[in-house]
Structure formats: structure tokens, C-alpha cells
């Protein structure tokens, strides 16, 4: 089996790469220099050369604050880049596994099931929602929403006390993502942990973290309460 992993140098992607290397597959992990997903010709040439059975798409513009400052760049990567991959998957009949986010929801109607209507707040969430809708035009697709903290421990000094989430630490979501990647699942899957404040999540690994409310500059960008439910 041939598998292409886009985004293998990212925080989640690098761990997915390590896990996938343990599997009995031919794994290909193009960097941005190898293949710019915003360029359809580069995507098409790479796919024609490798002929993958599955594409795992974890690449993206993920900085929520920067997305507000650079919406066009965020759209280019998260929407147009995703569309280029989708277009090639459709033409070559390739399974696409798309890593999405809990930020497709605004947090006002928590908890959320896989069937809940999306309603994003900020630019990042809007672009990932667009990606989800485009991915759904493929027959063989899986959208995975796997909220995670970007390290194996809480690695910043402050954590929000009024943001509630079902995040786990990044290394804890990898096994489930890989399992679903090779499954026959079609549609949307939630990969979640315990529903708790970000501060409580932080205290699991970092005793001296300081609890703070969401700063004013993030209000309107970050949803406060997103409980994802596994169906």
C-alpha cells in the first residue's frame, strides 16, 4: 500500500509520520519544498509518480491569531490547497483522510456530535470548514476532528481557565488517527479526550502553570466551550 502524508513536518504530522513508519506500507512524506499543495500541477505530478492508495492530509495554516491578520494566506493553504488535493483524489480514485479541527464550531451549542451543523467563528475555523465541505464531495473520504495540545506536556506558562475542550496531548491522538486512516470508515470521526478546561488539562503535566482567562484579543476568535462527542 502506498500512502502520502502531507504536513509531515508539522506538530501532529511529524508524530503521524513516526507512527506510520511502523506500519507495513510504502510511506511518502513530501515537504513543502517537494510539493506545494497550493500548486495543482505539483500535487498532480507527485500523485502520478507515487500512485498512492491513501492521502492523509494534515498540512495547513494553523495559527489562529495569524489567520486573522493574513486571511488570504490562510485561504490559499487551507481551502485552495485542500481543493487541489481533492481534485486529484477524485481523478485518481484515492481515499482522502482530512485532519480537521473542533474550531469548525462556535462553542455556543456544545456538546457537538459528528452530525452537528458547523458554524465557525474566526478565519482559521472558516477555512477548515470550507475544507470539510469540499472533502465531502469525494466518495471515499474521512474527516477527523481530533482536538490536541501541541506538545506531550503543557509547554507554556499560562492556560485558559474559561476555555473548555476535549483535547488530549498530541501523542495521545496519533494511534486513533492511523487506525481510522486504514479503516473503511466514511464521513466524520471525533477523536476526543475528557471534557475539561484547558487549565485542568495543563495541570495534568505541569504543576506550576498559571490559570488566566482568554485575553480580549482572542475573544471572537477562540470558542470557549467545545465538547465533541464520539458517535
Secondary structure, 3 states (H helix, E strand, C coil): CEEEEECCCCHHHHHHHHHHCCCCCEEECCCCCCCCCCCHHHHHHHHHHHCCCEEEECCCCCCHHHHHHCHHHHHHHHHHHHHHHHHHHHHHCCEEEEEECHHHCCCCCCCECCCCCCCCCCHHHHHHHHHHHHHCCCCCEEEEECCEECCCCCCCCEEECCCEECCEEHHHHHHHHHHHHCCCCCEEEECCCCCEEHHHHHHCCCCCCEEECCCHHHCCCCCCECCECCC
